[in-house]
Structures are given as structure tokens and as C-alpha cells.
């Protein structure tokens, strides 16, 4: 009888090695390594794109991240704003973040591979919809009507909030945004007093000679307090030819010019203007 050595796992000392067992072990090791690699490839993008430090590696995003770091939202993680509550929303984010991550590594950040703007559901984690007036009390802002009734996203108005500033250097909505997007008189009211609680038309604007004298009044009145919502405010009128200045106006302008007196000079720059022709 041949004695079996325990060190050979029941095989005779001179028996060939069990190659099938070796292959099985190699297969298990390879499968585990592949699983780890797949997990890293899939999980790393998701984790990375939720870290604020990840975006600082790109110089073109530095300013946006600086604004975030000095805002009140710096205490809030990226996921709290840019990923809606719920497992389904997180899964949707994860699926999108994987190609976005590798796209950024290859070609840098672009609007196509950055985080989506926060949805109103994410904003409502912290913010109520029941505010109806601005903190200073000078603006009526019915948030419930905008958010709950009209189902508008908060970033429609608050686009300059965390990662950027408006053209005046603040992170609050500007009036021109309201007028251009909704409050144009058709989609929504453009009456000043429907929103502004502390503004009324100055008495000077009701005077009969206001159109003729308003240019001189700019030395005493800060027009920008009301009219700075667009840099083109003055140009909207001054670049348009009056309705009367058509047809044979050049031939028949003498009579109305005498009736208006120096009213013509409001646009035509002083008495020397007439002398250029006359």
C-alpha cells in the first residue's frame, strides 16, 4: 500500500500537480480584480463629482468655486443642491456622472458635463415657498405663486446666486430678468406698483414740460434709482425718430417748429443746430 502525504492533498508524492485547482484560483483572483476595477471605474466618478475640490482642478471653474466658497451655501454639500431627494434621483445622477467625469478628464469642463442646475425640489429641502415679500420689504415676491402654482424652477429667477454674481456684483435677481422672461405686460404684469411697494411716479414726471426739461433734471435727479434696470433705457427713446419726422417733414417742419419753440432743441442740441441749414 502506498502511503499518502498530507502535504499533497491526498495525492501520491510523485503525482502531477492539480492544474485545474490552480486555474480555479487564478480565475477567482482575476474575477475579484475585475470586479474591483469595475467598481472603481463606476464609483469613482460618482464620488468625485460630488466633491467641491474636484472642480478646483480646472482653472476655468476657479472663479465659480470662489463664489460658492464665500456664499451662505458653502456649508451645503454639492449633492444637497444638485441631486434631488430620493434613490431614483441619485441613480439618475450616477448614470449621468460617469460619462461626464471621463469627458472632463479628456476635454475639460463644459456646460454638457457639469452638474445640472438645482431643481426646485432640491431647493425646498431648506427654503420655504411662503415668502411673499423681499427681506427689505420693498418688493412683493409671491414665491408660492411662482413655485407651487406656476411650477417655476427657483434658478429661473435666482440664476446669479451661488456660483456667479450679477452685473452689479450681487447674487440676487435683477429686474431686467423679470421683465425679459415674464413681466413684459403680456405674460405677466409690468406695472411697477404690482411689485414695488415703495415706488411711485415722481410729481416732476407729470409736468407738461417734463419731456423737454428732463435732460436738464438729470443733474439733480438720480434716474438710475428707478431706470437702471437696463443700460439701454435712454436709447430706447432717443434712438427712435419721432412719428412726425416722416414723409415731407423737412419741407413742412417750420410751422410745428415755431409752435414748439425750443422743444426741438431737446434732441437737436442747441441753437446752432438750426443755423447749420438756415
C-alpha positions as a printed NumPy array, in Angstrom:
array([[  0.   ,   0.   ,   0.   ],
       [  1.24 ,   3.489,  -0.923],
       [  1.203,   5.971,   1.938],
       [ -0.299,   9.403,   1.095],
       [  1.402,  12.581,   2.267],
       [ -0.963,  15.212,   3.762],
       [  1.042,  17.954,   2.091],
       [ -0.04 ,  16.682,  -1.313],
       [ -3.753,  16.946,  -0.517],
       [ -4.322,  13.239,  -0.844],
       [ -2.215,  12.822,  -3.97 ],
       [  0.693,  10.451,  -4.181],
       [  4.089,  12.16 ,  -3.723],
       [  5.032,  11.602,  -7.311],
       [  1.587,  12.554,  -8.776],
       [  1.395,  15.602, -11.155],
       [  0.091,  18.899,  -9.639],
       [ -3.641,  19.619,  -9.774],
       [ -3.698,  22.264, -12.543],
       [ -7.458,  22.621, -12.517],
       [ -7.409,  23.856,  -8.915],
       [ -4.661,  26.353,  -9.8  ],
       [ -6.715,  27.625, -12.724],
       [ -9.762,  27.996, -10.491],
       [ -7.788,  30.081,  -8.008],
       [ -6.386,  32.211, -10.816],
       [ -9.895,  32.681, -12.183],
       [-11.211,  33.78 ,  -8.772],
       [ -8.362,  36.243,  -8.351],
       [ -8.926,  37.63 , -11.828],
       [-12.664,  37.954, -11.272],
       [-12.118,  39.775,  -7.991],
       [ -9.618,  42.148,  -9.598],
       [-12.026,  42.822, -12.447],
       [-14.866,  43.469, -10.002],
       [-12.702,  45.927,  -8.065],
       [-11.678,  47.662, -11.304],
       [-15.298,  47.942, -12.438],
       [-16.327,  49.337,  -9.067],
       [-13.526,  51.909,  -9.19 ],
       [-14.395,  52.888, -12.771],
       [-18.067,  53.309, -11.908],
       [-17.97 ,  54.573,  -8.328],
       [-15.02 ,  56.981,  -8.58 ],
       [-16.837,  59.369, -10.972],
       [-19.926,  59.496,  -8.785],
       [-17.958,  60.249,  -5.627],
       [-15.619,  62.707,  -7.363],
       [-18.342,  64.79 ,  -8.982],
       [-19.931,  65.388,  -5.588],
       [-16.714,  66.815,  -4.108],
       [-16.179,  70.565,  -4.359],
       [-12.399,  70.053,  -4.515],
       [-12.765,  68.078,  -7.74 ],
       [-13.84 ,  71.174,  -9.666],
       [-10.933,  73.285,  -8.451],
       [ -8.572,  71.229, -10.558],
       [ -9.945,  73.171, -13.543],
       [ -8.754,  76.771, -13.771],
       [-11.845,  77.861, -15.692],
       [-14.057,  76.869, -12.76 ],
       [-11.959,  78.598, -10.107],
       [-13.993,  81.802, -10.016],
       [-17.259,  79.891,  -9.766],
       [-15.934,  77.848,  -6.87 ],
       [-14.636,  81.009,  -5.145],
       [-18.138,  82.492,  -5.284],
       [-19.518,  79.301,  -3.778],
       [-16.889,  79.3  ,  -1.004],
       [-17.88 ,  82.809,   0.113],
       [-21.635,  82.271,  -0.154],
       [-24.018,  81.061,   2.529],
       [-24.315,  77.84 ,   0.538],
       [-20.686,  76.93 ,   1.242],
       [-21.921,  74.974,   4.257],
       [-24.037,  72.773,   1.986],
       [-22.661,  69.836,   0.01 ],
       [-22.896,  69.641,  -3.762],
       [-25.325,  66.707,  -3.533],
       [-27.829,  68.601,  -1.402],
       [-28.405,  71.116,  -4.198],
       [-27.558,  69.283,  -7.397],
       [-29.147,  65.894,  -6.664],
       [-32.863,  65.707,  -5.916],
       [-34.049,  63.71 ,  -2.891],
       [-34.707,  60.005,  -3.392],
       [-32.884,  56.897,  -4.606],
       [-34.191,  57.22 ,  -8.164],
       [-32.805,  60.752,  -8.491],
       [-29.429,  59.67 ,  -7.143],
       [-29.315,  56.748,  -9.561],
       [-30.105,  59.092, -12.464],
       [-27.293,  61.378, -11.307],
       [-24.883,  58.444, -11.033],
       [-25.645,  57.248, -14.561],
       [-25.019,  60.718, -15.979],
       [-21.927,  61.473, -13.877],
       [-19.894,  58.534, -15.227],
       [-19.529,  59.746, -18.842],
       [-19.386,  63.36 , -17.636],
       [-16.422,  62.55 , -15.366],
       [-14.357,  60.983, -18.119],
       [-15.349,  63.668, -20.588],
       [-13.986,  66.304, -18.209],
       [-10.749,  64.39 , -17.746],
       [-10.216,  64.31 , -21.508],
       [-11.506,  67.674, -22.725],
       [-12.115,  69.725, -19.572],
       [-15.403,  71.017, -18.178],
       [-18.218,  72.252, -20.368],
       [-21.895,  73.004, -19.879],
       [-22.647,  69.493, -21.14 ],
       [-20.699,  67.652, -18.445],
       [-21.158,  69.832, -15.372],
       [-23.741,  69.338, -12.664],
       [-27.292,  70.292, -13.572],
       [-28.78 ,  73.439, -12.057],
       [-30.691,  72.678,  -8.847],
       [-34.321,  71.716,  -9.218],
       [-36.954,  73.424,  -7.085],
       [-37.438,  70.148,  -5.169],
       [-33.825,  70.321,  -4.024],
       [-34.179,  73.985,  -3.031],
       [-37.242,  73.163,  -0.955],
       [-35.134,  70.959,   1.278],
       [-34.177,  74.166,   3.045],
       [-36.265,  77.012,   1.627],
       [-39.955,  77.696,   2.149],
       [-42.283,  78.789,  -0.642],
       [-44.33 ,  81.042,   1.632],
       [-42.155,  84.168,   1.479],
       [-44.196,  86.926,  -0.159],
       [-42.018,  89.997,   0.33 ],
       [-38.318,  90.744,  -0.014],
       [-36.147,  90.98 ,   3.128],
       [-36.003,  94.777,   2.754],
       [-39.781,  94.938,   2.389],
       [-39.663,  96.922,  -0.845],
       [-40.688,  94.141,  -3.239],
       [-43.732,  91.908,  -3.369],
       [-42.5  ,  88.442,  -4.352],
       [-45.214,  85.787,  -4.029],
       [-42.998,  82.704,  -4.041],
       [-45.928,  80.295,  -3.696],
       [-47.491,  81.637,  -6.905],
       [-44.217,  81.206,  -8.781],
       [-43.101,  77.858,  -7.345],
       [-46.247,  75.928,  -6.487],
       [-48.821,  77.366,  -8.877],
       [-46.672,  78.111, -11.934],
       [-44.172,  75.329, -11.094],
       [-41.193,  77.511, -11.957],
       [-37.699,  76.378, -11.01 ],
       [-36.025,  78.632,  -8.485],
       [-33.   ,  79.127, -10.755],
       [-35.238,  80.802, -13.341],
       [-35.038,  83.917, -11.173],
       [-32.072,  83.071,  -8.931],
       [-29.534,  82.245, -11.626],
       [-26.936,  84.532, -10.016],
       [-26.95 ,  83.044,  -6.553],
       [-24.078,  80.744,  -5.599],
       [-21.542,  80.344,  -8.398],
       [-21.81 ,  83.758, -10.053],
       [-22.732,  87.393,  -9.448],
       [-24.98 ,  89.657, -11.451],
       [-23.543,  92.555, -13.425],
       [-23.815,  94.815, -10.393],
       [-21.722,  92.452,  -8.281],
       [-24.538,  90.954,  -6.228],
       [-26.045,  87.477,  -6.035],
       [-29.694,  88.443,  -6.229],
       [-32.083,  88.631,  -9.189],
       [-32.055,  91.707, -11.391],
       [-35.157,  93.492, -12.582],
       [-34.367,  93.078, -16.263],
       [-34.556,  89.313, -15.808],
       [-38.121,  89.64 , -14.526],
       [-39.124,  91.937, -17.385],
       [-37.463,  89.934, -20.143],
       [-38.664,  86.494, -19.06 ],
       [-42.189,  87.098, -17.764],
       [-43.226,  90.603, -16.711],
       [-43.493,  92.064, -20.19 ],
       [-47.112,  93.197, -19.916],
       [-48.407,  90.134, -21.774],
       [-47.162,  87.045, -19.948],
       [-47.323,  88.84 , -16.599],
       [-47.978,  92.367, -15.367],
       [-45.32 ,  95.018, -15.869],
       [-46.999,  97.609, -13.642],
       [-44.397,  98.955, -11.218],
       [-46.689,  99.049,  -8.196],
       [-47.642,  95.391,  -8.618],
       [-44.186,  94.513,  -7.317],
       [-42.635,  97.666,  -5.867],
       [-44.126,  98.72 ,  -2.545],
       [-42.151, 101.921,  -2.058],
       [-42.037, 103.466,  -5.516],
       [-44.419, 105.955,  -7.078],
       [-44.143, 108.122, -10.177],
       [-42.428, 111.366,  -9.117],
       [-44.504, 114.536,  -9.436],
       [-41.941, 116.015, -11.814],
       [-42.749, 113.304, -14.383],
       [-46.333, 114.593, -14.629],
       [-45.394, 118.14 , -15.588],
       [-46.333, 119.255, -19.094],
       [-42.775, 120.259, -19.903],
       [-41.179, 117.097, -18.482],
       [-40.131, 115.643, -21.825],
       [-38.485, 118.915, -22.759],
       [-36.736, 119.532, -19.451],
       [-35.911, 116.036, -18.218],
       [-32.443, 116.147, -19.73 ],
       [-31.501, 119.112, -17.552],
       [-33.088, 117.493, -14.491],
       [-30.618, 114.618, -14.584],
       [-28.165, 116.899, -12.794],
       [-30.437, 116.918,  -9.733],
       [-32.209, 113.565, -10.011],
       [-30.602, 110.123,  -9.918],
       [-32.527, 108.448, -12.729],
       [-30.756, 105.157, -12.022],
       [-32.721, 104.669,  -8.807],
       [-35.661, 103.596, -10.968],
       [-34.402, 103.257, -14.502],
       [-31.132, 101.359, -14.073],
       [-32.782,  98.013, -14.825],
       [-31.457,  98.308, -18.36 ],
       [-28.459, 100.26 , -19.688],
       [-30.43 , 100.953, -22.867],
       [-33.271, 102.817, -21.14 ],
       [-32.439, 106.248, -22.591],
       [-31.547, 104.838, -26.003],
       [-34.969, 103.243, -26.38 ],
       [-36.438, 106.72 , -26.93 ],
       [-33.511, 108.741, -28.157],
       [-32.627, 106.382, -30.994],
       [-36.157, 106.429, -32.387],
       [-37.273, 109.1  , -34.827],
       [-40.492, 110.85 , -33.726],
       [-43.632, 109.824, -35.578],
       [-43.879, 113.339, -37.048],
       [-40.454, 113.15 , -38.721],
       [-41.561, 111.211, -41.807],
       [-42.707, 111.968, -45.309],
       [-42.219, 115.642, -46.253],
       [-41.157, 116.63 , -42.716],
       [-38.118, 118.529, -43.951],
       [-40.322, 120.725, -46.153],
       [-43.065, 121.378, -43.623],
       [-41.237, 121.407, -40.312],
       [-41.112, 125.209, -39.946],
       [-44.677, 125.638, -38.673],
       [-44.568, 122.946, -35.945],
       [-41.088, 124.107, -35.013],
       [-42.428, 127.614, -34.27 ],
       [-45.287, 126.13 , -32.244],
       [-42.943, 124.021, -30.13 ],
       [-40.457, 126.799, -29.581],
       [-37.267, 125.449, -28.124],
       [-38.783, 121.961, -27.786],
       [-36.877, 120.9  , -30.871],
       [-33.626, 121.664, -29.119],
       [-34.194, 118.848, -26.619],
       [-32.968, 116.447, -29.276],
       [-31.152, 118.695, -31.683],
       [-28.532, 120.071, -29.4  ],
       [-28.919, 123.828, -29.148],
       [-29.494, 126.86 , -31.337],
       [-26.524, 126.123, -33.585],
       [-28.321, 123.096, -34.987],
       [-30.778, 125.253, -36.999],
       [-28.012, 127.505, -38.278],
       [-26.277, 124.552, -39.917],
       [-29.005, 124.66 , -42.571],
       [-30.575, 128.075, -42.258]])
